[in-house]
Amino acid sequence: MARVEIKGLRKEFEGTVAVEGLNLSIKDKEFVVLLGPSGCGKTTTLRCVAGLEDADAGEIYIGDQLVNELDPKDRNVAMVFQSYALYPHMTVYGNMAFPLENARVAEREINERVNRTARLLQIEALLSRKPAQLSGGQRQRVALGRAIVREPSVFLMDEPLSNLDAQLRVHMRAELKRLQKDLGVTTIYVTHDQVEAMTMADRVALMNKGVLQQCEPPRIMYDRPVNKFCASFIGSPPINLIPCDVRDGGTLDAGDFHIPIPEQLVGPLQESSADGVFLGIRPQDLHVSHEGVPDASGVVVYRFPSSSVPAEVYTTEPLGDATILDLKVGDKLLKALVAATFEGDAGTKVVIGFPPERIHLFDRGSGRAIG
């Protein structure tokens, strides 16, 4: 197996920069997901590693070998495409055996590898069928099998689950993750689906407009985004971002409401010299309670008294196991994720609390995280 090292990768097409100055180290046996919106450069990066595109600048190492000048067939990588790219006139066995036949592997070894891989993927009963006779999930397994039989140093996967229905995608995410761990093959996986990235990756490399924004394990990406883009791209429902002015009295002024600056962010905010910020808080972290409901002693107590503001339920979005509330605060709409048992329809008066330890601040000019 092998590590992959990308140093200063740059690629442009007809004057449009697709990837700019990408530096990324992928450890041996690691599962790294390249994530980002369409056109961010993730597939171009994958194709440069595979040798399907020539880098305009930078170096790509697989193991300790510089591979920039090597043909794709000499890089010892196997690629799984979104379209599966199976040969329709060949059987499943023929599709899986084809790359080994091209490499002039002995017939006996081809037979052993194909049958061993078919057992691993539980597609032994399909070996005599042709692609047209297979379901989408079965074709995807065959495409994986064709990659696995080559015993490559690196798997490169370009949105391999995007053609599957939602239920099968969830199942195949788990299967792919288990398979990668069992095989121990370094894997670079491209997707625009942040749920797919967060559930499968050892680390997520988030890209935007050809530039790597952050590369961290999923939990760190979620809890400590380095900028406004990362905060807004990761998380479902997306994070609430509220423009605020910083007031001398130690408050964040959102116009329709004021809350104190969280204690842990006072120092970093002073150091940043930012006058304007975005207050970020995830819908899962907003605390929603019914306005004016007393406790057992008859006293109305809010969980976050200094960081609570009145609001009104604008609409509800039931999910079955939870409910998304769209909350109106002045002319602003915020989203909160609450239990499915929460009682409240449009027009219900509530109080929303901002837990200080869950608040993120981003410089309104640069978008960089503060603190």
N, C-alpha and C positions, 0 to 999 in steps of 0.2 A: 504494500500500500504506500501512499505518498501524501506529503503535504503539498499545498498549492500556495505559491507566493506571487502576488500581483504588485508590481512596483511602477507607479507613475503612468498607468495605462491611459492612453488618449486615443480616441477614435472619432473621426468626423465623416459625414457623408455630404458631398456637394456643398461644403461650407457650413453645414449645420453640425455642431459638436454633439455627439451622442454620449460620450464618456470623457470626463476631464479629470486628469490627475488622480486616478483611482489607486489607492494603496490598500491592500487587503491580504492578510495572512490567514490561511485555513489550515488547521492542524491535521495531522494524520488521523483518519477515522472520524473526523468531525462532520457534522451535518449542518451546513450553513445555508440559509435561505436568503437569496437576493429579492428584496421586496421593494415595491414602489408603484406609482401610477404608470399608466401607459406612456411610453416615450421617455422613461427616466434613464434608460441605458442598461437595464438589467439583462435583457436578452442579448444585446450587443456584447456585453462583458462575457457572457457564457459562450457565445460564438467565437470570441477572440481566444478564450482558453481552449476551445475545441480545435481551433485552427481554421474554422470556416470563414473567419474574417481576419485580415491582417491588421495588427495594431499600427497606428501612425506613430506612436511613441510609447516608451515604457518597456518593461520586461515581464515575462511570464515564466515562472519556474514550476515544474512538476517534479516532486522529489528535489533533487539537487541539480536537475538538468534544465538549462535554459532552452525553451521550446519554440521561441519566436520563429525560427527558420525551419522548423520541422513540419512535414505534412501531417494532416489530421490522423492518418493511419499509423503514424510513427509516434504519436503522443501517448498511446496506451490509455485512452479515455473512451468511455462509452456514453452515447447520448440517447436520451429518451425524449421524443418530440411530442408536442401537443396533439398532432394528428396521428400518432402511432407509427405512420410510414411503413405499414406492412405490405408485403408483395401479395396482391390478391390472387395470383395464379398458383401460389405455393401453399402447401399445408402449414400448419403450425410448426410441425417438426422442421420443414424446409426453411421457414422463416428464421427459426432459432439456429439452425445449423449453418445458414448462409455465411455469416461473418467468419466462421471457423473454416469453412470450405475455401473461402477467399484467401485465408491465411495459410492454406495448405496443411491444416492439422490432419493427422491420421484419422481414417474413418472410424476406427474403434474408439479413439478418444472423443471424437465428435459425438458418437452415440452415447457414451458414458456421461459426458457433460450435459447434453440435452436432456437425457432422462433424469439425471440428478436434479437439474434446475426445474424441470417439470414437476417433480415430486415436491420440491421446496415451495413452488407457487401453486400447488394443487391443481395443475392443469394436465395431468397425465392422460385423462380420458379425452382430451381435445387434440392430441397430437396429429391425428389423421384428418382433422377438419380444416377448412379454408376460412380466411378472415370473414367472409360474408355470412358464414354460419355461426358467428360468435356474437355475443352481446358486447356492449361497450366495455364493461368491466373485464370480460375475458380477453378482449383485444389489448386492453391496457396491461394485463398480466403477461401476454405474449411479448409485447414490446419490452417489458421489463426483463423477461426471460432472455430475449435476444441480446440485451446488454449484459446480463449476468454471466452468460456462458463464455463471454470473452475474457472473464476474470481480469477486468481492467484495474488500473491504479486509482482511477477517479470516475465516479458517476456524474454526468451532467444532465439535469432534468429540466426541461423547459415547459412549465405548466402542464404536466402530464395528466392531471386530474380534471382539467377544465371542461372536457367534453362529457363528463359523467353527471348523472343526476345528483341532487343534493344528498340523498340518503346514502348512495353508493360512495360519494366523495368522502363522507364522514368515515365510512368503513375502511376505504382504501387509505386514508390518512394514517390510521392506526396500523394497517398492514405494512405500508411503506416504512414507517418509523421502526417497526419491529424488524423488518427485513434488513434495513440498513445497519441496525445494531448487531444483528446476527452475523451479517457478512463482514462488518467492520471495514467498509469501503468509504473513503473520503467522498463526500457528496456535496455538490453545489446545485441548489434547487431554486428555480425562478418561479415567482408567483406575484400576482397583484392582490391576492386575497390575504388580508392580514390575519384572519382566523387560522387559515392554513399555515401561515408562517409561525404564528405564536404556538400552535399546538405541536408542530413537528421539529422545529429547529433547536439545535444546541445554541446557536447564535443567529440573530437576525441582522442582516446588513441592509439598512434602509437607504434608498437612493432617491434623489429628486433632481431633475434636469441635468442628469449626467454626473452628479456629484454625490459621493457617499456622505450621508448626514450623520449616521450613528451606527455602530456595530456592537451589539451587546446581547447577552442572554435575554430571552423574552421578558422575564419579570423585571429586569432592570430597564428595558426599553419602556415598559408600561409605567413603572414607578418614577423613573428619573429621565424623562425626555430632555435632550440637550437643547432643543429649540421648539418654536411654535409649530413648525411643520411636523416634527416627530410626534409631538403631543396630539395633534389633530388627526394624524394618519393612523395611529395605533389606538385601539379601543373602540368598542361598540356597545351602546350608542357613542358617537364621538364626543370628545371633551367639550365642555362649555368654555368659550373664550369671551371674556367681557372686557372691553376697553375701559381703563381707569386712569385717573390722574392721582398722583401722589401728593397728599397734603401734608403741611408741616406738622399738623397735630398727630401724625402717626396713623393716618387713615387712608384707605383706598376709596376714592370718590368715583362711583360708577354713574353718577348723575341721578339715577332713580333710587339709589341706596348708597350707604357708606358702611364699611366694616373696617375694624382695626387691622393694621398690617400684622401678620403672624410674627410672633417673637423671633422665630428662627430665621426669618427673612429680613429683619430690620437691618442688620449689619450688611449682608450682601447687597441690599437695595441701596444703602448709602454709598457703598463702594462703586456701584454701577453708575451712579449719578443720573439714573433714568428718571425723567419727569412723568413720562407716560408709559404704562405697562398694560399687558393683557393679564387679567386674573383668570387662571385656568382651574377648573374643578370638574372632575369626572361625574357623570350622572349617577354612578354607583355610590359616590361619596357624599352627595347632597343629602341632608337629613330633612325629611318632610314630616310635619306634624299638623294636626288640626288646630286652627287658631282658637285661643281662649278656652281650651279644654283643661279643667282643673285636675290636679292629682287627688289622691285619697283624702288629703287634708283640706282640699278646697282651694289650694293655691295653684295659680297657673305658673308652671315652670318650663322654660325652654332649655333644651339640651345645650345650646350654644348661645347664651343670652346676649353677649356682646357682638356676635356674628350672625344674628338671626334677623331676617327681614320678612315683612308680610308679602304674600303673593296670592295669585288666583289661578286655579286650574283652568287652562285654556282648552285642552283636549286630552284624551287618554288614548293610549295605544296598548291594548291587552296583548300579551305574548303567551298567555297560558300559565307559565310558571312564574311570571312577573308582569309588571305593568310599567310602561314608559309614560311619565307625566310630562306634558308640555305646560310649563308654568309661566304666567305673565307677571313680570315685575316692571311696572311702568310701561315703557314701550319695548322692553326686552323680553325675549322668550328663552327660557332655560329648560333643559331636559333633566329629569330625575328618574332613576330606576328604583321602583319600590316593590314591595311584596304584592303578589296577586290579590291578597286579601284587603289591600288598601281601599277604603271607601271614600269616594269623591268623584263627582262628575264635573262637567264644565260649569264654571261659576263658583265652585266651592272655594271658600277662603281658607288658606293654609299659611303656615310659617315655614320658611326654609332656612336651615342652618348650614353654615359653612365651617366644617371642622378645620381649625387652623392648621393642623398637621397634614392635611390633604390638599392644601392650596398650593398651586404652582404660579409663579410669576414669570412673564416673558417681556423683555424689552420691546417696546412698541416700534422702535426704529429698526433694530437688527433682527428681532425675533429670537435672540438667544435667551436661554433660561437664566434666571437670577437665583442664585443660591444652590 
